[in-house]
């Protein structure tokens, strides 16, 4: 069961798809905010995971980030980490207004770039009782360091030069300055970034998952906004709320999930999907099925524990106690 919804985020109207269990019950249900990859939209992998979670008994909200997809915001194609974090919190706020949602059992899921954004949002928003990631990537790190962490530092310095020049051009009336996210062909993508780039091109630029509202370019002002954002900086503050990070064994970006996991405090789990690359976990059934099952089991157990802990704490006046899960 899918409903089109809108909700505000820092003065902008965001568009979302709300998925609910089709079980004839009225709830309230545990709920999950599902945030899409950089350049993605709610109709792609975020919607797929939201639908799978709804089938397993959750209300799940997939939404378009501000400045992207069907959501409001000018200029189009702006990737602003601070606003992306705010969007996640705004989605949580929206869920708290719904009668079919148990406000003590709200979790969050971030995919790819949103894996970084959702960790930052969870660290600072205690309404998020459990958090999961799939193919987590702290968006600025591939810019600074390359997808595999081995990029020449001069590349990023050149991007900052271009971003500064773009801001000057815009101030002088040249209009919004943008750069393409993808090359013209899969062969060019592979030549520029190997298997990871080729798989990204196939997902976003072929019939496999192409969507007309999925971003094909970003504004140059996105680069310096992302430059010094660190989605993993405060991951240790998520505890004692539980963290699950799902990553493909073949993902060139897996080092980022490992780094975040190492910085986090228990309860936490790093779950590997054998044979999967970063992009395989977006939509390929041999990998999405086990990932969705793991997420459902995680959220079901941990959000139930969160509700019970919250109830005890409310009665005693004490703060929620940490769980033993993942220790």
Secondary structure, DSSP 8 states (H G I E B T S, - for coil): -EEEEEEEETTEEEEEEEE---SS----EEEEEEE--TT--TTTHHHHHHHHHHHTT-EEEEE--TTSTTS--SSTT---HHHHHHHHHHHHHHHHT-TTEEEEEEEEEEETTHHHHHHHHHHH-TT--EEEEES---HHHHHHH-TTS---HHHHHHHHHHHHHHHHHHHTT----EEESS-SSHHHHHHHHHHHHHHHHHHHHSTTT--TTS-SEEETHHHHHHTT--TTTTGGGSTTSEEEEEEETT-TTHHHHHHHHHHS-SSEEEEEETT--TTHHHH-HHHHHHHHHHHHHHHHHHHHHHHHHHHHHHHHT-------TT-
